[in-house]
Amino acid sequence: MALLDETSIERELAALPGWRREPGPPDRIARLYAFAGFPAAIAFVNRVAALAEEADHHPDIHVSYDKVRLVLWSHDSGGLTARDFRLARRIDS
Amino acid sequence: MALLDETSIERELAALPGWRREPGPPDRIARLYAFAGFPAAIAFVNRVAALAEEADHHPDIHVSYDKVRLVLWSHDSGGLTARDFRLARRIDS
């Protein structure tokens, strides 16, 4: 899948509040989510895992008690593609 | 809970193959686990989460596709205590 150009990345990010770009290489996008506690954080991880399996696209997931940080990029393409933003939108919807 | 001294940390680590010390501050211990795929990694996260809730002690959990990295330390004490090694042993048993 083709890497997105700068303009496309900026446009996609503008439509995804909370997600930020992590400069690369590889370019990635990341979002930090805060929950009421550890069980709620783990429940979110399981919802994200189900979406990731469905999409066959898997964010890195970092859990620190009541916080979960997701990091997305397209390993095969070495940066950001439409798949990353599609999954970010699904996770947030 | 009291921070462990160097001798105790070395002795505890010697009994926990795969766990390594992460120099601090704060001192932490970490282990990387590899699985057959993403679903197996997430299943492990859920088993760890159940043990963490039981112990009321929560490792940082980092998932990268088929790998899970756990990082343990005692936030309240600012380093390594008996609780960290107790939970590491439970996770590995």
N, CA and C atoms of all chains as a GROMACS GRO file, in nm:
protein
  558
    1MET      N    1   0.084  -0.121   0.000
    1MET     CA    2   0.000   0.000   0.000
    1MET      C    3   0.087   0.125   0.000
    2ALA      N    4   0.045   0.227  -0.076
    2ALA     CA    5   0.129   0.346  -0.098
    2ALA      C    6   0.138   0.432   0.028
    3LEU      N    7   0.255   0.484   0.054
    3LEU     CA    8   0.272   0.582   0.162
    3LEU      C    9   0.194   0.708   0.128
    4LEU      N   10   0.135   0.771   0.228
    4LEU     CA   11   0.062   0.896   0.205
    4LEU      C   12   0.162   1.012   0.197
    5ASP      N   13   0.129   1.110   0.118
    5ASP     CA   14   0.214   1.229   0.112
    5ASP      C   15   0.179   1.324   0.226
    6GLU      N   16   0.260   1.425   0.243
    6GLU     CA   17   0.246   1.518   0.356
    6GLU      C   18   0.106   1.579   0.364
    7THR      N   19   0.056   1.623   0.249
    7THR     CA   20  -0.074   1.688   0.246
    7THR      C   21  -0.183   1.593   0.295
    8SER      N   22  -0.177   1.470   0.248
    8SER     CA   23  -0.278   1.371   0.288
    8SER      C   24  -0.268   1.342   0.437
    9ILE      N   25  -0.145   1.327   0.488
    9ILE     CA   26  -0.127   1.299   0.631
    9ILE      C   27  -0.187   1.413   0.714
   10GLU      N   28  -0.157   1.535   0.675
   10GLU     CA   29  -0.209   1.650   0.750
   10GLU      C   30  -0.361   1.654   0.747
   11ARG      N   31  -0.418   1.625   0.632
   11ARG     CA   32  -0.564   1.628   0.617
   11ARG      C   33  -0.628   1.518   0.701
   12GLU      N   34  -0.571   1.399   0.697
   12GLU     CA   35  -0.625   1.287   0.776
   12GLU      C   36  -0.616   1.318   0.926
   13LEU      N   37  -0.502   1.371   0.968
   13LEU     CA   38  -0.483   1.400   1.111
   13LEU      C   39  -0.581   1.506   1.160
   14ALA      N   40  -0.608   1.604   1.075
   14ALA     CA   41  -0.700   1.712   1.113
   14ALA      C   42  -0.839   1.655   1.146
   15ALA      N   43  -0.872   1.540   1.085
   15ALA     CA   44  -1.003   1.480   1.107
   15ALA      C   45  -1.002   1.379   1.222
   16LEU      N   46  -0.888   1.366   1.290
   16LEU     CA   47  -0.875   1.268   1.399
   16LEU      C   48  -0.826   1.335   1.527
   17PRO      N   49  -0.916   1.400   1.599
   17PRO     CA   50  -0.874   1.470   1.721
   17PRO      C   51  -0.810   1.372   1.820
   18GLY      N   52  -0.702   1.414   1.881
   18GLY     CA   53  -0.636   1.328   1.980
   18GLY      C   54  -0.518   1.252   1.924
   19TRP      N   55  -0.521   1.224   1.795
   19TRP     CA   56  -0.408   1.155   1.732
   19TRP      C   57  -0.301   1.256   1.695
   20ARG      N   58  -0.179   1.217   1.719
   20ARG     CA   59  -0.065   1.303   1.686
   20ARG      C   60   0.033   1.224   1.600
   21ARG      N   61   0.108   1.299   1.524
   21ARG     CA   62   0.209   1.234   1.442
   21ARG      C   63   0.335   1.212   1.526
   22GLU      N   64   0.394   1.094   1.509
   22GLU     CA   65   0.524   1.066   1.569
   22GLU      C   66   0.625   1.066   1.455
   23PRO      N   67   0.713   1.164   1.455
   23PRO     CA   68   0.807   1.172   1.342
   23PRO      C   69   0.894   1.047   1.335
   24GLY      N   70   0.920   1.003   1.215
   24GLY     CA   71   0.999   0.882   1.192
   24GLY      C   72   1.137   0.915   1.143
   25PRO      N   73   1.196   0.827   1.067
   25PRO     CA   74   1.131   0.708   1.013
   25PRO      C   75   1.124   0.593   1.114
   26PRO      N   76   1.018   0.511   1.106
   26PRO     CA   77   0.902   0.533   1.020
   26PRO      C   78   0.805   0.635   1.082
   27ASP      N   79   0.739   0.713   0.997
   27ASP     CA   80   0.631   0.799   1.045
   27ASP      C   81   0.522   0.712   1.106
   28ARG      N   82   0.468   0.759   1.218
   28ARG     CA   83   0.362   0.686   1.288
   28ARG      C   84   0.261   0.787   1.339
   29ILE      N   85   0.143   0.737   1.378
   29ILE     CA   86   0.047   0.821   1.450
   29ILE      C   87   0.018   0.753   1.583
   30ALA      N   88  -0.006   0.836   1.686
   30ALA     CA   89  -0.025   0.782   1.820
   30ALA      C   90  -0.135   0.859   1.891
   31ARG      N   91  -0.203   0.788   1.981
   31ARG     CA   92  -0.301   0.853   2.067
   31ARG      C   93  -0.296   0.791   2.207
   32LEU      N   94  -0.309   0.877   2.306
   32LEU     CA   95  -0.313   0.833   2.446
   32LEU      C   96  -0.457   0.843   2.496
   33TYR      N   97  -0.508   0.733   2.551
   33TYR     CA   98  -0.643   0.728   2.606
   33TYR      C   99  -0.635   0.710   2.758
   34ALA      N  100  -0.720   0.779   2.830
   34ALA     CA  101  -0.721   0.765   2.976
   34ALA      C  102  -0.854   0.704   3.020
   35PHE      N  103  -0.849   0.614   3.118
   35PHE     CA  104  -0.968   0.543   3.164
   35PHE      C  105  -0.985   0.558   3.314
   36ALA      N  106  -1.096   0.505   3.364
   36ALA     CA  107  -1.126   0.517   3.507
   36ALA      C  108  -1.036   0.429   3.592
   37GLY      N  109  -0.974   0.326   3.531
   37GLY     CA  110  -0.889   0.236   3.607
   37GLY      C  111  -0.830   0.130   3.516
   38PHE      N  112  -0.758   0.036   3.574
   38PHE     CA  113  -0.691  -0.070   3.497
   38PHE      C  114  -0.790  -0.160   3.423
   39PRO      N  115  -0.898  -0.209   3.489
   39PRO     CA  116  -0.991  -0.297   3.417
   39PRO      C  117  -1.052  -0.229   3.294
   40ALA      N  118  -1.084  -0.101   3.306
   40ALA     CA  119  -1.141  -0.029   3.191
   40ALA      C  120  -1.036  -0.016   3.080
   41ALA      N  121  -0.911   0.003   3.118
   41ALA     CA  122  -0.804   0.012   3.018
   41ALA      C  123  -0.789  -0.121   2.944
   42ILE      N  124  -0.795  -0.231   3.018
   42ILE     CA  125  -0.780  -0.364   2.957
   42ILE      C  126  -0.902  -0.396   2.869
   43ALA      N  127  -1.020  -0.353   2.910
   43ALA     CA  128  -1.140  -0.374   2.828
   43ALA      C  129  -1.124  -0.302   2.694
   44PHE      N  130  -1.068  -0.181   2.698
   44PHE     CA  131  -1.042  -0.106   2.575
   44PHE      C  132  -0.940  -0.181   2.488
   45VAL      N  133  -0.836  -0.234   2.549
   45VAL     CA  134  -0.736  -0.310   2.474
   45VAL      C  135  -0.803  -0.425   2.399
   46ASN      N  136  -0.898  -0.491   2.465
   46ASN     CA  137  -0.966  -0.603   2.399
   46ASN      C  138  -1.055  -0.557   2.284
   47ARG      N  139  -1.117  -0.440   2.298
   47ARG     CA  140  -1.197  -0.388   2.186
   47ARG      C  141  -1.106  -0.351   2.069
   48VAL      N  142  -0.994  -0.287   2.101
   48VAL     CA  143  -0.898  -0.252   1.995
   48VAL      C  144  -0.844  -0.378   1.928
   49ALA      N  145  -0.815  -0.481   2.009
   49ALA     CA  146  -0.761  -0.606   1.955
   49ALA      C  147  -0.858  -0.669   1.856
   50ALA      N  148  -0.988  -0.665   1.888
   50ALA     CA  149  -1.088  -0.723   1.798
   50ALA      C  150  -1.092  -0.647   1.666
   51LEU      N  151  -1.088  -0.514   1.673
   51LEU     CA  152  -1.087  -0.432   1.550
   51LEU      C  153  -0.958  -0.457   1.471
   52ALA      N  154  -0.848  -0.473   1.542
   52ALA     CA  155  -0.719  -0.494   1.475
   52ALA      C  156  -0.719  -0.627   1.400
   53GLU      N  157  -0.775  -0.730   1.463
   53GLU     CA  158  -0.782  -0.860   1.396
   53GLU      C  159  -0.871  -0.853   1.273
   54GLU      N  160  -0.985  -0.783   1.289
   54GLU     CA  161  -1.078  -0.766   1.178
   54GLU      C  162  -1.010  -0.698   1.059
   55ALA      N  163  -0.929  -0.597   1.091
   55ALA     CA  164  -0.862  -0.518   0.987
   55ALA      C  165  -0.731  -0.582   0.943
   56ASP      N  166  -0.689  -0.686   1.013
   56ASP     CA  167  -0.555  -0.743   0.993
   56ASP      C  168  -0.448  -0.633   0.993
   57HIS      N  169  -0.462  -0.545   1.090
   57HIS     CA  170  -0.367  -0.434   1.104
   57HIS      C  171  -0.357  -0.405   1.253
   58HIS      N  172  -0.237  -0.408   1.307
   58HIS     CA  173  -0.221  -0.418   1.453
   58HIS      C  174  -0.139  -0.304   1.510
   59PRO      N  175  -0.204  -0.217   1.586
   59PRO     CA  176  -0.127  -0.109   1.649
   59PRO      C  177  -0.037  -0.165   1.759
   60ASP      N  178   0.071  -0.096   1.788
   60ASP     CA  179   0.142  -0.122   1.913
   60ASP      C  180   0.054  -0.067   2.025
   61ILE      N  181   0.047  -0.140   2.135
   61ILE     CA  182  -0.042  -0.106   2.247
   61ILE      C  183   0.041  -0.098   2.374
   62HIS      N  184   0.036   0.016   2.439
   62HIS     CA  185   0.112   0.035   2.563
   62HIS      C  186   0.015   0.066   2.676
   63VAL      N  187   0.013  -0.020   2.778
   63VAL     CA  188  -0.078   0.000   2.891
   63VAL      C  189   0.003   0.039   3.014
   64SER      N  190  -0.036   0.150   3.074
   64SER     CA  191   0.026   0.190   3.199
   64SER      C  192  -0.088   0.225   3.296
   65TYR      N  193  -0.129   0.125   3.374
   65TYR     CA  194  -0.240   0.133   3.467
   65TYR      C  195  -0.370   0.179   3.399
   66ASP      N  196  -0.405   0.307   3.411
   66ASP     CA  197  -0.533   0.352   3.356
   66ASP      C  198  -0.517   0.424   3.221
   67LYS      N  199  -0.399   0.412   3.162
   67LYS     CA  200  -0.373   0.478   3.034
   67LYS      C  201  -0.332   0.377   2.928
   68VAL      N  202  -0.382   0.400   2.807
   68VAL     CA  203  -0.344   0.314   2.694
   68VAL      C  204  -0.298   0.404   2.581
   69ARG      N  205  -0.181   0.374   2.530
   69ARG     CA  206  -0.128   0.449   2.418
   69ARG      C  207  -0.123   0.355   2.297
   70LEU      N  208  -0.182   0.401   2.187
   70LEU     CA  209  -0.179   0.323   2.062
   70LEU      C  210  -0.086   0.391   1.964
   71VAL      N  211  -0.008   0.312   1.894
   71VAL     CA  212   0.081   0.365   1.791
   71VAL      C  213   0.057   0.285   1.664
   72LEU      N  214   0.029   0.356   1.558
   72LEU     CA  215  -0.008   0.293   1.430
   72LEU      C  216   0.086   0.335   1.319
   73TRP      N  217   0.127   0.239   1.241
   73TRP     CA  218   0.193   0.266   1.113
   73TRP      C  219   0.190   0.138   1.030
   74SER      N  220   0.224   0.150   0.903
   74SER     CA  221   0.221   0.034   0.814
   74SER      C  222   0.362  -0.022   0.801
   75HIS      N  223   0.387  -0.129   0.872
   75HIS     CA  224   0.522  -0.189   0.876
   75HIS      C  225   0.570  -0.223   0.735
   76ASP      N  226   0.481  -0.285   0.656
   76ASP     CA  227   0.520  -0.330   0.522
   76ASP      C  228   0.562  -0.213   0.434
   77SER      N  229   0.495  -0.098   0.453
   77SER     CA  230   0.522   0.017   0.367
   77SER      C  231   0.627   0.109   0.428
   78GLY      N  232   0.656   0.090   0.554
   78GLY     CA  233   0.758   0.172   0.620
   78GLY      C  234   0.712   0.312   0.656
   79GLY      N  235   0.582   0.329   0.680
   79GLY     CA  236   0.532   0.462   0.718
   79GLY      C  237   0.381   0.462   0.723
   80LEU      N  238   0.321   0.577   0.693
   80LEU     CA  239   0.176   0.592   0.707
   80LEU      C  240   0.103   0.571   0.574
   81THR      N  241   0.000   0.486   0.581
   81THR     CA  242  -0.083   0.461   0.463
   81THR      C  243  -0.230   0.481   0.502
   82ALA      N  244  -0.318   0.468   0.405
   82ALA     CA  245  -0.461   0.483   0.430
   82ALA      C  246  -0.509   0.384   0.536
   83ARG      N  247  -0.446   0.265   0.544
   83ARG     CA  248  -0.488   0.164   0.642
   83ARG      C  249  -0.478   0.217   0.785
   84ASP      N  250  -0.373   0.295   0.812
   84ASP     CA  251  -0.352   0.344   0.948
   84ASP      C  252  -0.465   0.437   0.990
   85PHE      N  253  -0.502   0.526   0.901
   85PHE     CA  254  -0.607   0.622   0.935
   85PHE      C  255  -0.744   0.555   0.938
   86ARG      N  256  -0.761   0.455   0.853
   86ARG     CA  257  -0.888   0.380   0.854
   86ARG      C  258  -0.906   0.311   0.989
   87LEU      N  259  -0.801   0.248   1.038
   87LEU     CA  260  -0.812   0.178   1.167
   87LEU      C  261  -0.828   0.279   1.282
   88ALA      N  262  -0.756   0.390   1.276
   88ALA     CA  263  -0.769   0.493   1.381
   88ALA      C  264  -0.913   0.542   1.388
   89ARG      N  265  -0.975   0.563   1.273
   89ARG     CA  266  -1.115   0.609   1.270
   89ARG      C  267  -1.208   0.503   1.328
   90ARG      N  268  -1.183   0.377   1.295
   90ARG     CA  269  -1.268   0.270   1.349
   90ARG      C  270  -1.255   0.262   1.500
   91ILE      N  271  -1.133   0.275   1.549
   91ILE     CA  272  -1.110   0.267   1.694
   91ILE      C  273  -1.185   0.380   1.764
   92ASP      N  274  -1.184   0.497   1.705
   92ASP     CA  275  -1.245   0.612   1.771
   92ASP      C  276  -1.396   0.622   1.749
   93SER      N  277  -1.450   0.537   1.662
   93SER     CA  278  -1.594   0.551   1.634
   93SER      C  279  -1.676   0.455   1.720
   94MET      N  280   0.607  -0.021   5.118
   94MET     CA  281   0.691  -0.143   5.118
   94MET      C  282   0.837  -0.105   5.091
   95ALA      N  283   0.930  -0.172   5.159
   95ALA     CA  284   1.072  -0.135   5.154
   95ALA      C  285   1.135  -0.170   5.019
   96LEU      N  286   1.220  -0.082   4.971
   96LEU     CA  287   1.298  -0.113   4.852
   96LEU      C  288   1.396  -0.225   4.885
   97LEU      N  289   1.418  -0.313   4.788
   97LEU     CA  290   1.514  -0.423   4.808
   97LEU      C  291   1.656  -0.371   4.788
   98ASP      N  292   1.749  -0.428   4.861
   98ASP     CA  293   1.890  -0.390   4.841
   98ASP      C  294   1.947  -0.469   4.723
   99GLU      N  295   2.066  -0.430   4.681
   99GLU     CA  296   2.128  -0.490   4.562
   99GLU      C  297   2.137  -0.642   4.570
  100THR      N  298   2.180  -0.691   4.687
  100THR     CA  299   2.198  -0.835   4.703
  100THR      C  300   2.066  -0.908   4.683
  101SER      N  301   1.960  -0.854   4.741
  101SER     CA  302   1.829  -0.918   4.728
  101SER      C  303   1.781  -0.914   4.584
  102ILE      N  304   1.802  -0.801   4.517
  102ILE     CA  305   1.759  -0.789   4.378
  102ILE      C  306   1.832  -0.894   4.292
  103GLU      N  307   1.961  -0.906   4.310
  103GLU     CA  308   2.038  -1.002   4.231
  103GLU      C  309   1.991  -1.145   4.258
  104ARG      N  310   1.963  -1.174   4.384
  104ARG     CA  311   1.921  -1.309   4.420
  104ARG      C  312   1.783  -1.339   4.360
  105GLU      N  313   1.692  -1.242   4.368
  105GLU     CA  314   1.557  -1.261   4.312
  105GLU      C  315   1.565  -1.281   4.160
  106LEU      N  316   1.647  -1.199   4.094
  106LEU     CA  317   1.657  -1.206   3.949
  106LEU      C  318   1.716  -1.340   3.904
  107ALA      N  319   1.811  -1.390   3.981
  107ALA     CA  320   1.874  -1.518   3.947
  107ALA      C  321   1.770  -1.631   3.943
  108ALA      N  322   1.662  -1.614   4.020
  108ALA     CA  323   1.558  -1.717   4.026
  108ALA      C  324   1.446  -1.692   3.923
  109LEU      N  325   1.462  -1.590   3.840
  109LEU     CA  326   1.358  -1.556   3.743
  109LEU      C  327   1.415  -1.547   3.601
  110PRO      N  328   1.435  -1.661   3.536
  110PRO     CA  329   1.496  -1.659   3.403
  110PRO      C  330   1.411  -1.574   3.307
  111GLY      N  331   1.475  -1.497   3.224
  111GLY     CA  332   1.405  -1.416   3.125
  111GLY      C  333   1.382  -1.273   3.172
  112TRP      N  334   1.374  -1.253   3.301
  112TRP     CA  335   1.358  -1.118   3.353
  112TRP      C  336   1.493  -1.049   3.363
  113ARG      N  337   1.495  -0.923   3.323
  113ARG     CA  338   1.618  -0.845   3.329
  113ARG      C  339   1.591  -0.717   3.407
  114ARG      N  340   1.695  -0.666   3.460
  114ARG     CA  341   1.682  -0.541   3.533
  114ARG      C  342   1.692  -0.424   3.435
  115GLU      N  343   1.605  -0.327   3.455
  115GLU     CA  344   1.613  -0.202   3.379
  115GLU      C  345   1.664  -0.096   3.476
  116PRO      N  346   1.784  -0.049   3.452
  116PRO     CA  347   1.840   0.048   3.546
  116PRO      C  348   1.754   0.173   3.555
  117GLY      N  349   1.744   0.227   3.675
  117GLY     CA  350   1.661   0.344   3.698
  117GLY      C  351   1.745   0.466   3.717
  118PRO      N  352   1.696   0.560   3.794
  118PRO     CA  353   1.574   0.547   3.872
  118PRO      C  354   1.449   0.572   3.787
  119PRO      N  355   1.338   0.503   3.820
  119PRO     CA  356   1.331   0.396   3.919
  119PRO      C  357   1.384   0.265   3.862
  120ASP      N  358   1.446   0.184   3.947
  120ASP     CA  359   1.483   0.048   3.907
  120ASP      C  360   1.356  -0.028   3.872
  121ARG      N  361   1.364  -0.106   3.766
  121ARG     CA  362   1.249  -0.187   3.724
  121ARG      C  363   1.300  -0.323   3.678
  122ILE      N  364   1.211  -0.419   3.662
  122ILE     CA  365   1.245  -0.546   3.598
  122ILE      C  366   1.152  -0.563   3.479
  123ALA      N  367   1.204  -0.626   3.373
  123ALA     CA  368   1.127  -0.639   3.250
  123ALA      C  369   1.150  -0.776   3.188
  124ARG      N  370   1.048  -0.823   3.118
  124ARG     CA  371   1.062  -0.946   3.041
  124ARG      C  372   0.986  -0.935   2.911
  125LEU      N  373   1.046  -0.987   2.805
  125LEU     CA  374   0.982  -0.991   2.674
  125LEU      C  375   0.934  -1.133   2.646
  126TYR      N  376   0.807  -1.147   2.612
  126TYR     CA  377   0.747  -1.277   2.579
  126TYR      C  378   0.710  -1.278   2.431
  127ALA      N  379   0.735  -1.391   2.365
  127ALA     CA  380   0.700  -1.404   2.223
  127ALA      C  381   0.592  -1.510   2.207
  128PHE      N  382   0.494  -1.484   2.122
  128PHE     CA  383   0.380  -1.574   2.102
  128PHE      C  384   0.365  -1.610   1.955
  129ALA      N  385   0.270  -1.701   1.929
  129ALA     CA  386   0.249  -1.749   1.792
  129ALA      C  387   0.183  -1.642   1.705
  130GLY      N  388   0.119  -1.543   1.766
  130GLY     CA  389   0.052  -1.440   1.687
  130GLY      C  390  -0.012  -1.339   1.780
  131PHE      N  391  -0.084  -1.244   1.720
  131PHE     CA  392  -0.147  -1.137   1.797
  131PHE      C  393  -0.255  -1.188   1.894
  132PRO      N  394  -0.345  -1.278   1.851
  132PRO     CA  395  -0.447  -1.325   1.946
  132PRO      C  396  -0.385  -1.392   2.069
  133ALA      N  397  -0.279  -1.470   2.050
  133ALA     CA  398  -0.213  -1.535   2.164
  133ALA      C  399  -0.149  -1.430   2.256
  134ALA      N  400  -0.094  -1.326   2.197
  134ALA     CA  401  -0.034  -1.218   2.277
  134ALA      C  402  -0.142  -1.150   2.362
  135ILE      N  403  -0.258  -1.124   2.301
  135ILE     CA  404  -0.367  -1.057   2.374
  135ILE      C  405  -0.425  -1.149   2.482
  136ALA      N  406  -0.431  -1.278   2.454
  136ALA     CA  407  -0.477  -1.373   2.556
  136ALA      C  408  -0.384  -1.368   2.677
  137PHE      N  409  -0.255  -1.360   2.652
  137PHE     CA  410  -0.158  -1.349   2.761
  137PHE      C  411  -0.179  -1.219   2.839
  138VAL      N  412  -0.202  -1.110   2.768
  138VAL     CA  413  -0.228  -0.981   2.835
  138VAL      C  414  -0.346  -0.996   2.932
  139ASN      N  415  -0.448  -1.066   2.889
  139ASN     CA  416  -0.566  -1.084   2.976
  139ASN      C  417  -0.534  -1.170   3.098
  140ARG      N  418  -0.449  -1.271   3.081
  140ARG     CA  419  -0.410  -1.353   3.197
  140ARG      C  420  -0.327  -1.269   3.295
  141VAL      N  421  -0.236  -1.190   3.239
  141VAL     CA  422  -0.154  -1.102   3.323
  141VAL      C  423  -0.243  -0.999   3.394
  142ALA      N  424  -0.341  -0.946   3.322
  142ALA     CA  425  -0.430  -0.844   3.380
  142ALA      C  426  -0.507  -0.902   3.499
  143ALA      N  427  -0.551  -1.027   3.488
  143ALA     CA  428  -0.625  -1.090   3.597
  143ALA      C  429  -0.534  -1.107   3.720
  144LEU      N  430  -0.411  -1.151   3.697
  144LEU     CA  431  -0.316  -1.166   3.808
  144LEU      C  432  -0.283  -1.030   3.869
  145ALA      N  433  -0.271  -0.929   3.785
  145ALA     CA  434  -0.238  -0.794   3.833
  145ALA      C  435  -0.350  -0.739   3.921
  146GLU      N  436  -0.474  -0.761   3.878
  146GLU     CA  437  -0.587  -0.715   3.958
  146GLU      C  438  -0.592  -0.787   4.093
  147GLU      N  439  -0.567  -0.917   4.088
  147GLU     CA  440  -0.566  -0.999   4.209
  147GLU      C  441  -0.462  -0.947   4.308
  148ALA      N  442  -0.345  -0.911   4.254
  148ALA     CA  443  -0.233  -0.866   4.338
  148ALA      C  444  -0.241  -0.716   4.367
  149ASP      N  445  -0.335  -0.649   4.304
  149ASP     CA  446  -0.339  -0.502   4.308
  149ASP      C  447  -0.202  -0.441   4.280
  150HIS      N  448  -0.140  -0.494   4.176
  150HIS     CA  449  -0.006  -0.449   4.136
  150HIS      C  450   0.001  -0.466   3.985
  151HIS      N  451   0.031  -0.358   3.913
  151HIS     CA  452   0.004  -0.356   3.770
  151HIS      C  453   0.128  -0.327   3.687
  152PRO      N  454   0.175  -0.426   3.615
  152PRO     CA  455   0.291  -0.400   3.529
  152PRO      C  456   0.254  -0.308   3.413
  153ASP      N  457   0.349  -0.235   3.361
  153ASP     CA  458   0.329  -0.175   3.230
  153ASP      C  459   0.334  -0.288   3.128
  154ILE      N  460   0.245  -0.278   3.029
  154ILE     CA  461   0.230  -0.384   2.929
  154ILE      C  462   0.247  -0.323   2.790
  155HIS      N  463   0.341  -0.377   2.715
  155HIS     CA  464   0.366  -0.326   2.580
  155HIS      C  465   0.345  -0.439   2.481
  156VAL      N  466   0.248  -0.422   2.391
  156VAL     CA  467   0.218  -0.525   2.291
  156VAL      C  468   0.262  -0.477   2.155
  157SER      N  469   0.343  -0.559   2.088
  157SER     CA  470   0.382  -0.530   1.951
  157SER      C  471   0.362  -0.658   1.871
  158TYR      N  472   0.242  -0.668   1.812
  158TYR     CA  473   0.197  -0.785   1.736
  158TYR      C  474   0.207  -0.914   1.817
  159ASP      N  475   0.312  -0.994   1.796
  159ASP     CA  476   0.320  -1.123   1.867
  159ASP      C  477   0.413  -1.119   1.988
  160LYS      N  478   0.451  -0.999   2.028
  160LYS     CA  479   0.541  -0.985   2.144
  160LYS      C  480   0.477  -0.899   2.252
  161VAL      N  481   0.499  -0.940   2.376
  161VAL     CA  482   0.450  -0.863   2.490
  161VAL      C  483   0.567  -0.839   2.584
  162ARG      N  484   0.584  -0.714   2.619
  162ARG     CA  485   0.690  -0.680   2.714
  162ARG      C  486   0.624  -0.629   2.842
  163LEU      N  487   0.662  -0.688   2.954
  163LEU     CA  488   0.610  -0.645   3.084
  163LEU      C  489   0.720  -0.572   3.160
  164VAL      N  490   0.684  -0.464   3.225
  164VAL     CA  491   0.779  -0.389   3.307
  164VAL      C  492   0.717  -0.370   3.445
  165LEU      N  493   0.789  -0.410   3.546
  165LEU     CA  494   0.738  -0.408   3.684
  165LEU      C  495   0.826  -0.324   3.774
  166TRP      N  496   0.762  -0.242   3.853
  166TRP     CA  497   0.830  -0.178   3.964
  166TRP      C  498   0.724  -0.126   4.059
  167SER      N  499   0.767  -0.085   4.179
  167SER     CA  500   0.671  -0.037   4.279
  167SER      C  501   0.669   0.115   4.277
  168HIS      N  502   0.565   0.168   4.214
  168HIS     CA  503   0.555   0.313   4.196
  168HIS      C  504   0.562   0.386   4.329
  169ASP      N  505   0.487   0.335   4.427
  169ASP     CA  506   0.480   0.401   4.558
  169ASP      C  507   0.616   0.408   4.625
  170SER      N  508   0.696   0.302   4.606
  170SER     CA  509   0.826   0.296   4.673
  170SER      C  510   0.937   0.355   4.587
  171GLY      N  511   0.909   0.376   4.459
  171GLY     CA  512   1.010   0.434   4.370
  171GLY      C  513   1.119   0.337   4.329
  172GLY      N  514   1.087   0.209   4.322
  172GLY     CA  515   1.187   0.111   4.281
  172GLY      C  516   1.137  -0.030   4.300
  173LEU      N  517   1.227  -0.124   4.324
  173LEU     CA  518   1.192  -0.266   4.332
  173LEU      C  519   1.168  -0.312   4.475
  174THR      N  520   1.054  -0.378   4.495
  174THR     CA  521   1.019  -0.434   4.626
  174THR      C  522   0.982  -0.582   4.607
  175ALA      N  523   0.956  -0.648   4.717
  175ALA     CA  524   0.917  -0.790   4.713
  175ALA      C  525   0.792  -0.811   4.628
  176ARG      N  526   0.705  -0.711   4.622
  176ARG     CA  527   0.580  -0.725   4.544
  176ARG      C  528   0.609  -0.749   4.396
  177ASP      N  529   0.713  -0.682   4.345
  177ASP     CA  530   0.746  -0.696   4.203
  177ASP      C  531   0.787  -0.838   4.169
  178PHE      N  532   0.872  -0.893   4.253
  178PHE     CA  533   0.922  -1.028   4.226
  178PHE      C  534   0.812  -1.131   4.251
  179ARG      N  535   0.725  -1.104   4.347
  179ARG     CA  536   0.613  -1.195   4.374
  179ARG      C  537   0.522  -1.203   4.251
  180LEU      N  538   0.489  -1.087   4.194
  180LEU     CA  539   0.402  -1.087   4.076
  180LEU      C  540   0.473  -1.149   3.955
  181ALA      N  541   0.600  -1.120   3.937
  181ALA     CA  542   0.676  -1.181   3.826
  181ALA      C  543   0.673  -1.333   3.836
  182ARG      N  544   0.689  -1.385   3.956
  182ARG     CA  545   0.685  -1.531   3.975
  182ARG      C  546   0.547  -1.586   3.943
  183ARG      N  547   0.443  -1.514   3.986
  183ARG     CA  548   0.306  -1.562   3.959
  183ARG      C  549   0.279  -1.563   3.808
  184ILE      N  550   0.324  -1.458   3.740
  184ILE     CA  551   0.302  -1.451   3.596
  184ILE      C  552   0.372  -1.567   3.525
  185ASP      N  553   0.491  -1.602   3.569
  185ASP     CA  554   0.567  -1.707   3.501
  185ASP      C  555   0.529  -1.848   3.545
  186SER      N  556   0.444  -1.858   3.646
  186SER     CA  557   0.414  -1.994   3.696
  186SER      C  558   0.284  -2.047   3.636
   0.00000   0.00000   0.00000
